Amino acid sequence: MRHKKHHRKSNPYMPILITFILIILVGIELYLLFFQNHSEPTLSKSSNTKVEQTTESSQTQANGSEKIEHLDQEVQPASNFANEINQKLEDSQFIGSALIIHDGQVILQKGFGYANFSESRPNTYLSTFQIGSIQKAFTAALILQQVQAQKLSLDDTVDRFYPNVPDSQRITIRQLLSMTSGLQQKIKPTIMMSEDDFVQFSISNATMDVYGQYKYEAVNYSILVGILEQLTGTSYRTLFTKTFNHGLRLSHTCFYNDFIKSSNRTYAYKKVDGKNFASEIKDDPLGFDQEVGTGNVGMTVGDLYSFYSSLLEGKIIDQQIIDEVWTPEIGSKYMGGLYSFSNYIRGHGTEAGFESNARVSKDRQNAVILLSNQKPEDKTLQQLANSIFNSLGPYNSE
């Protein structure tokens, strides 16, 4: 009986103990569940932040233009040296936008004069200008991408694509790039056409002057545009937009038909008898639209530097291709839309009152980009660009 009573007496504690243990276990389980659901996202966020920072850092190292800070903002001169350059631009009555990079730092990026004189709208670092023949460097880069993809060789002849072009069986891609084909185009379009028709018009009207002799003729690059479209099955505009606007994030770069509608566009002026903005040069859709791949793009100074920086860095085409095209043997001769020297490159373009000048060191640490909407009366702005660039380092630009 005592044993039975003792057994009954112990029963009330066991359920309580078991319940208590179960509560503890459930609590631990809930705590672990809560901890996992909250601490893991925090850890993931931290990890993602590190990954994003690492990726961003890698992209910065991979993209020379991203190493240069303040390309996306106005930069007023803040040093004696920068003030001297600013004063030189003002003394020269420069009209346009200027970007000056020295030792990897933007020391000046601003506008001079007016983008629209009648509305008193000033030029700024975001003003867009027609860059003229500088666009040919973009076209050359697209062609060299096809060479890199082994879809094309620099020694391929034009008859592979356009057998009816004079001497097409011996004109090479390299000669088109260097404008040493001897081709010329005397007949120009007189009516508006589609971009493809403009290209075909130029190719159909190509004639031979002196084979193998250098002659600056846009028809060489019109043929390159046609070859690009044959190789890719894509329009030049689409290739350009994908490669440069999207690939390099050039958000202030556009074709002429978009340029004339842009709120940041500039109007071209003619200086007369020493008077700035004396005569506005009217828009010329026919004149610009026929320059498919050769001179119908508008840009800002920052976008143009970013293009050259990416090109020199090997981001658009491999360094091996760059070395093959711009060899020391060519010296200062024209090749691929620019002039290559031992330690810098030079670009230049003029069209309907606009003038563009670019000087960029091959290490991308020094640069002068001058985009103007008023060409001087009796000279170009090349001398001014050379003078400023030579003050940045040992370049001897002439």
GUMIGU-112294 format. One record per residue (C-alpha): x, y, z; residue in three letters. Coordinates in steps of 0.001 Angstrom, whole numbers, plus 500000, padded with zeros to 6 digits. Layout:
# residues N
XYZala/...
***
This chain:
# residues 398
500000500000500000met/502825502366500813arg/504424501627497508his/501179502298495692lys/500694505575497520lys/504281506578496744his/503712505873493048his/500584508041492987arg/502458510836494745lys/505197511044492092ser/502857511263489057asn/501941514991489297pro/505597516096488931tyr/506433514081485844met/503930515746483479pro/505015519161484743ile/508665518312484184leu/507986516909480726ile/505888519969479828thr/508649522257481057phe/511247520422478992ile/509011520564475924leu/508510524307476415ile/512276524787476597ile/512831522709473460leu/510119524574471565val/511590527866472760gly/515046526877471570ile/513619525807468231glu/511732529086467859leu/514831531048468826tyr/516970529231466254leu/514301529692463618leu/514047533389464437phe/517836533769464433phe/518224532061461060gln/515491534095459419asn/516942537383460600his/520660536934460877ser/521149535195457515glu/519704538037455434pro/521917540421457377thr/524917538251456593leu/523779537969452980ser/523374541708452743lys/526850542180454124ser/528225539609451708ser/526373541180448822asn/527722544559449800thr/531237543153449755lys/530593541491446403val/529109544668444999glu/532027546695446309gln/534483544196444862thr/532645544169441538thr/532483547937441492glu/536170548090442323ser/536957545603439559ser/534896547600437096gln/536671550749438161thr/540021549081437573gln/538823547670434266ala/537422550955432984asn/539934553766432794gly/537221556387432354ser/535688555393435718glu/538975556038437468lys/538623559693436547ile/536276561286439057glu/533964564246438440his/533305563509434761leu/529617563819435639asp/529740567338437030gln/530940570848436328glu/534463571497437540val/535591575083437969gln/539341575818438101pro/540627575450441667ala/544399575759441204ser/546728578312439670asn/547466575927436804phe/543777575323436086ala/543104579052436267asn/545852579675433717glu/544208577230431313ile/540796578774431939asn/542243582212431231gln/543848580963428018lys/540471579675426831leu/538796582976427671glu/541552585033426035asp/541142582926422900ser/537402583688422966gln/536714579968422928phe/533034579133422498ile/531980575639423540gly/532757573146426315ser/536171572145427606ala/537390569146429590leu/540953569211430917ile/542411566202432748ile/545820566442434400his/547530563598436250asp/544282561639436358gly/542243564499437799gln/539603566661436149val/540915570167436726ile/538391571906434487leu/535075570924432917gln/532766573754431979lys/531116575712429202gly/532147578955427518phe/529806581267425662gly/526338580319424504tyr/524708577128423299ala/521799579250422037asn/522645582931421743phe/519106584157420986ser/517800582495424153glu/520880583421426230ser/521310579729427067arg/524926579136428061pro/527144576212427171asn/527685573801430063thr/529590570571430611tyr/526400568758429505leu/526077570607426206ser/526158568334423156thr/528062569207419989phe/528362567607416577gln/531766565890416587ile/532118565627412808gly/534828563296411523ser/535773562091414998ile/532878559651414561gln/535053557703412135lys/537026556400415136ala/533802554828416423phe/533199553204413041thr/536778551920412978ala/536313550417416447ala/533218548545415259leu/535145547170412276ile/538025546091414508leu/535574544212416717gln/534746542122413645gln/538466541564413061val/538814540461416669gln/535879538063416219ala/537721536641413173gln/534838537503410882lys/537087539868408986leu/540783540370408276ser/542616543643407774leu/543959542107404571asp/540546541123403194asp/539754542915399953thr/536647544929399207val/535516542661396359asp/534386540159399010arg/531570542602399787phe/531387545113396933tyr/532910543702393739pro/531668546663391674asn/533782549212393554val/536749550250391362pro/539888548189392112asp/537928546324394794ser/540041543198394242gln/543128544929395636arg/541739547498398098ile/542053546099401622thr/540209546829404854ile/543453548295406178arg/543550550749403267gln/539973551839403917leu/540825552488407569leu/543886554541406609ser/542218556239403609met/544937555001401280thr/542577553231398885ser/542626556104396415gly/538830556164396292leu/536836559366396154gln/533199560441395902gln/532375563549393887lys/528615563120393487ile/526628563857396662lys/522960563164397478pro/520506565984396831thr/517445564456398494ile/516730562824401838met/517072559047401968met/517135556248404507ser/520442555597406243glu/520949552429404221asp/520240554268400961asp/522738556990401871phe/525407554324402416val/524608552549399159gln/524583555876397290phe/528124556631398482ser/529398553170397575ile/527755553262394138ser/529344556642393395asn/532869555754394513ala/535475556420391835thr/539223555834391729met/541691558702391836asp/545193557297392490val/545273553794393947tyr/547262553453397168gly/547624557196397693gln/546401558852400885tyr/543345560990400310lys/540930561975403041tyr/537603560795401646glu/534556559799403710ala/533563557173401132val/536206554840402616asn/534219554744405849tyr/530884554523404027ser/532167551253402565ile/533208550124406057leu/529674550861407297val/528249548714404496gly/530669545900405347ile/529651546090409011leu/526003545726408115glu/526710542760405834gln/528779540965408470leu/526348541496411333thr/522979541696409613gly/522383544733411819thr/522050548417411019ser/524928550742411826tyr/522745552746414202arg/521829549624416176thr/525463548487416389leu/526573551940417497phe/523863552238420143thr/524504548767421568lys/528281549132421659thr/528693552712422815phe/525480554075424332asn/524761550844426211his/528155549130426380gly/530108552198427505leu/527111553968429060arg/527525557054426912leu/524227558619427912ser/524887562001426278his/525650560687422796thr/523078560681419997cys/522554560744416255phe/521707563967414449tyr/517927563471414300asn/517886563111418103asp/520521565816418574phe/518354568549417032ile/515537567677419475lys/517746567547422567ser/517379570179425279ser/521176570131425689asn/521946570664422011arg/524070573546420793thr/523541575762417762tyr/526430576535415439ala/527511580117414819tyr/529803581984412495lys/532150584668413746lys/532109587730411477val/534506590692411689asp/535621589591415128gly/532076589477416496lys/530981586286418251asn/527598584730417422phe/527273587088414447ala/525465584584412251ser/523635581397413175glu/524302578438410901ile/520988576771410155lys/520376573094410810asp/521142570935407781asp/519449567516408063pro/520499566462404548leu/524111567468405110gly/524373565572408387phe/522121562572407723asp/524140561491404689gln/527229561184406915glu/526279557709408167val/529226556469410205gly/531315559444409136thr/529962562512410937gly/526407562739412282asn/526790562173416029val/526492564657418892gly/528345564225422201met/529452565904425402thr/533105566400426321val/532804563767429069gly/531353561122426755asp/534070561716424173leu/536832561303426744tyr/535165558118428025ser/535199556675424512phe/538887557401423942tyr/539797556153427407ser/537948552869426846ser/539541552468423419leu/543079553022424720leu/542484550702427640glu/541460547793425435gly/537883547719426648lys/536368548009423165ile/538942545930421295ile/541887543885422564asp/545275545499423009gln/546714543082420453gln/544421544490417768ile/545219548049418848ile/548948547362418554asp/548479545796415132glu/546490548723413761val/548277551668415326trp/551829550408414816thr/554872552656415345pro/555536552427411599glu/552507554551410756ile/554008557450412691gly/551581560357412793ser/549621559149409791lys/545854558844409819tyr/544554555435410831met/541248554216412183gly/539656557626412627gly/542521559201414573leu/546180560155414526tyr/548431558065416752ser/551708559332418212phe/554211557722420567ser/552476558757423777asn/549135560268422770tyr/546362560229420196ile/544697563107418402arg/541204563466416988gly/539733566325414980his/536506567102413191gly/534746570079411629thr/531267570313410196glu/528828573162409596ala/530277575500412218gly/531100572804414765phe/534693571874415562glu/535914569069417803ser/539441568606419130asn/540740565776421296ala/544186565038422693arg/544467562052425050val/547654560548426472ser/547932556801425960lys/547986556257429722asp/544668558208429818arg/545924560435432614gln/546107563672430611asn/543570564949428127ala/542212568007426377val/538725567801424881ile/537444570969423209leu/534037570887421533leu/533000574154419922ser/529867575530418277asn/531715578480416755gln/534669577850414512lys/537220580702414328pro/537174582869411203glu/540581582143409724asp/541923579114411594lys/540968576021413533thr/541127575448417278leu/543875572864416889gln/546608575291417881gln/544761576122421106leu/544231572420421889ala/547908571680421212asn/549088574526423420ser/547001573387426383ile/547868569711425912phe/551601570415425725asn/551378572191429077ser/550101568935430644leu/553174566851429788gly/555950566091427274pro/553770565614424205tyr/554981568105421559asn/551566568111419926ser/551576570098416688glu/
***
